Amino acid sequence: MPFRNLQEFIRALDESGDLIHVKSRVSPVLEMTEIADRFVKAGGKALLFENTGTQFSVLLNAFASERRICLALGMAHPDEAAERIQSLLTRFSTPASGLLDKLRLLPLIGEMAAWMPRVRKGKGECQQVVMDKPDLTKLPVLQCWPHDGGPFITLPLVHTRDPHTGMRNLGMYRMQVFAPDLTGMHWHLHKTGARHYNEYKAEGKRMPVVVTLGGDPVYTYAATAPMPDNVDEYMLAGFLRRRKVDLVKCLTCDLEVPADADFVIEGYVDPSEDLVREGPFGDHTGYYSLADDYPLFHVTCITHRRDAVYPATIVGIPPMEDGWIGMITERIFLAPLRLTMLPELVDMAMPVEGVFHNIVVVSVRKAFAGHAARVMSALWGAGQMMFNKVLIVVDHDVAVHDYQAVAAVVAMQCSLPGDVHLSRGPMDVLDHASRRFAYGSKMGIDATRKWAGEEPETLNTPLWFEPWPGLMAGEPQVKAIQVAAGFPVLFVAFSRESKGDVSACFRRWIDLGRLKGSGWVVFVEEIADLDNIPYLIWRIANNIDPVRDLVTHSGCKSIMALDATRKYPQWDDFDRPWPNIVTMDPDTINRIDARWNELNLGDFISSPSLPFIGMLYGGGAVAQ
């Protein structure tokens, strides 16, 4: 059943024993983040901070488990919505040849009508209290990480409208608070909000924008979903909750918002104004997204429920709460992809180490030579899949969520270099490694069984590398070496000193006969932990631009190297700033350690930032 509001969802968490009430004072500046980060990475409970220095409580980690995300969306299991969509699309796509067949669709059409949002008369619960003067400082807005540019609203549901079609869009774009009635509006250039902004700018019109927080938790999910431009996110919310969303008119804007929202922040963006510098922000990639210029949002009115709760989230080094939201997206949008684009698609996985877009694994029912390459091209052209950096294609009988099994299949079925496909295209704005802003390269790995016509250029033989006496003395830039157990991958922790030093080392080892067989040699920074494979994969996927960073040897095609080290202007023709990874500062860590028992948080959980503090570059958000 759908929740009537956020308070009802909080009661459900309470009744299931999945919520901790934190009654002692905890600051929204860094301290809440540090506690929430410990709980999300330990698989812990949701947190309700009740003493925030404002009149409002803060809810964190509400979606950070499979059970909680399913509860929030009214599902018994993650595949439930996908199964409903599959059934719906199948019924609609089945030919209706006769009158009786067409009549059978009428109940289905009626069911769909029940999902459409409706605007009701009068005010909603979200408008029970109207601030005399809009003041965002009265809300417990979080500063999440030490080098953030300031406090950020992290779960805003941003409502805009297409000036030509009138179609509403619901997006989620972080908002840095600059003043009581001013924030940034961080919509990326590929997002619908940015498109609406450009259309208002072309017409010389002020753009109405309204932000809501809270309400039925399904709204928060809908705002993150990769919906087509012409589909109302509140229709998706109605489908998931099996009941239409009631909307009410705003007080100062010609837009509508859910009646049960906790907060409504009304305002506008004036496209004629200069952009403002926003950021940095510790982002979902686990690195800081650096300061850049975005529009200014002017607040004209703030309303809220009498019992409003401020919902927030934190992002950073995975796993984080957004990983569970991504898991649901992975399941829900599998059926539409299968039925509208790729009927051969069997399953899909987006590992949390790939932060949604960096790594995707798909299984397909292969039907012809070159089929995997066809799948790569189709997916790289499908909506937000255009941001994907590494795409692995396996056969239908491979369990894509069993990453050990996927790695084993890649080892057996991927023959270098022919089964590695490279492409160029748009990248996520947050990708810091691409050669140019929001534009870079992609790598597809064909790990399917080969058909006639796909004969490999080289034979797969075991990767052979045996350290020799004096290796470290003779190769002072090599700080550590690790052979991946059971897989043809050699990890090398390497200290960069000059242009081309990674490729020179790789080719020298082959020339000297130190490296033979087939497989991969992956060079990472000397600060990387070679024993922690998940975090190693996270670092590698973030730090590569495949076309630039793949290294080959003309005399040994069966081994490829990947340069996943930091890139430098003087050595790599790289003129973009390199960000730091996101960690908490030692003072905040120590302060929470000292207060743990006082806060009644249960068994002690150490800070997830501790292993990474020694991996920081010099500088703040921008690495020196």
Phi, psi and omega in degrees: 000145178288154175272139181286339181190176181294327181296323178293321176296319178298319178296322178295320176297319179299312183295333179271001180072026186248026182219136174252126174271117179261107189267337178285158181294128175229132184282138172292346178273101174074318189295317179297321178300313183299318179292313182297322179298320178297317184289319183293321182284339177268003182071031185273190188278169170290159186232130174243106179274115188261346180238093191247000186086001175229181179278000187246141172281160178242130176255125179230155178063026184296330184253008196274045169196159179298320182295318184288320179293323177292319177300316182299325184260007177069034181247151173276331180206162187298333183273358187299312181295321179298320179294322177293318178295319179301313180296317181298310182294326178295317180295322180286329184274350178285127182302137176252094189277326185244173181299318181296321178298319179292322179296329180295339180279346184300314177300325179294318178296321177296322178297318179295323179298331181287349179269343187291134180295153179230146177262121180258159180281158177083187181267160176255174177300332180294348183244021180296325179237128176247120178298136177303318177223124184300128185214102181292341180289349176278354177261148181279065183288134186275139155261115192277317189228157189303325185257012173300149181291350181160198176284144181230137167280119191254348176235048181278135174261103190265118182259125173226169181224137176294124184292343182263313185265341185078003182290132180279147171232140176242116180232173177233109182229123184303155185225111176279128181275119180261328184203172181306332182231025180221134173221168166277164175230098192271064174268126182290158186298337181271355188272157182296322178302320179292323177296315177301317179303314181294327179289319175297321180297318180296330181267356180067034183245149171289142186256116175289136179220136176229139181242132173243157176229135174083210190083193176309128183299344179295335178295320180299317178296315183302325180293336181267347188290140180281071183276149171298154183304326188267015178243124181289126179299333178286343170289318175299318178299317178296321177297315183292320184272352180062031178198138184294156180270128176274125179247153174230155179289143174287167184274328184236001182228151176272060177222163180242150181222161178299135182297333186264010179298156178278317180228145172233123179245104183267151179176205182204161170242130180258106183296345179280347179282154173294150174291159180242152179283123184234145181098184000292173181208129176291109196256179187289346176288347186089000175241161174287133163275131193274164184301139179207177186260129181219166181293160178260132178257122179263127181268127179253341184196141172231127174235163178199165173291158176295325182254033187300141172242136182271112178272142179213167174219161172238149175232162182167209180301128181289159003279145177226176182302325182295341176297325178287324175296318177297324178299318179294319177300317177305317182284316185294319188268004175294315183298311177300321177299317182294318188273339183251338185231312190229082180298341179281350182291126181259311183206165183215143175224138174239092183303143180298332178297339180268006178042053177076300194257343186284323182226129174224137176243129177232146173249143184222156170272101186286138185232351183195164177296138181083006183297320181298320179295324178297318179297318178302311182298319181294315183291322178293348177254010186254097173053229184284355171294348177297341180275352184298140182256317180234121181239122180250126181249125180235170180286166187298335186266011178262130178282106190291339179271356174266092190290335173295317179294320179297315180298320180295320179292320176300319180298321184277321192259339183272115180255125182272144001265354192295333183269009175253119183248131182246146179211166175235152179174191181294146176236162176301142179303332183277356180289114186270350187263343182298148185299325179234154180302123174063017178214125183198209186236164184227155180230125174254137180243116179271104179249027175275161173293142189272140178260172175302134183097351179247027182302134184290150177287331180227158178269141177284116174233156183304138175289127183241122173212121179237115179305142183246157178303133179082011182303308184294325178290320180282337180236073186297340178283343179276117184260334178195153180225138179218125174270126179293123185300118175082359184230150183279062180225131176244119177265135181231119173277121195227135179261110182293140178224343186199170178295130175075011185289330178293308181296325179295318179297313180301311183291328178295318180298321178291315180300325181275359180077016180278345186224120183219170176094218180217144180151202187236143169241119185248118179265126177235171180293156183295341181277351184288147178268107184287347181273345182256089188297314180303316180287332175294316178298317178302314182295315182298312183297325178290327195261005184248149162241104194306315182299319180286323194258357171282132181239131181237171177229125185299335182266358181210084184288341187279357175237131177237146176250153178231121181269098181255026176277167174298145179258145186236146180301317187284341183246337191235013183051044185243110188254018178257147176292146179260129184276161173274160173283162188264115175221161175277155180280151184301325181297316179293319178301311181295324180294318178289321175305314185292331184261002190306309182294321179300326182280353178056050183265003179089204181303140184296138175237125180284162185290129176294345181285338189304315181293343187258346182300322178287351179262000181291144168282167171294163180094188180259242178294326177264125180291139176274000000 
